[in-house]
């Protein structure tokens, strides 16, 4: 595989926080030459090539949210969940104050059949930033998966109060008889 490294400048070969500026259009170039090609390789079933593209991005931007999600999904598709763990753990070690990384790790763990561990990650995310409705919603789904319906209900209430648009969690809770009519939350 040919890696496009000609755009890397001096000092660029170190990890950068996705949420802060990087030198010399590094983020733009890394995404241009590796993100879409990796996505295209997944569509063609060329998983190892796709993995290499995503790993390249995560080398330079360990907490790149789209790439973390993609590498997590790819590891699930490849039935090698452990392979993605090191990328999430590295991102959290280098940038422990980014709530979205914990939330993405939670999504990955939940998809990997580990909702208890997902709950831990969502809780970390919410300690850093408790505003995103999606974090509360995903926490509710994880609580639902482990049959902690009262906690799932509380998380759902928080999500819907913050404007979360999808009724799936509410519907699940209604089917279990847990949802209480509440004028404070209105969902579709």
Buried (B, 14 or more C-beta within 10 A) or exposed (E): EEEEEEBBEEEBEEBBBBBEEBEEEBBEBBBEBBBEBBBEBBEEEBBEBBBBBBBBBBBBBBBBBBBBBBBBBBBBEBEEBEBBBEBBEBBBEBBEEBBBBBBBBBBBBBBBEBBEBBBBBBBBBBEBBEEBBBBBBBBBBBBBBEEBBEBBBBBBBBBBBBEBEBEBBBEBBEEEEBBEEEEEBEBE
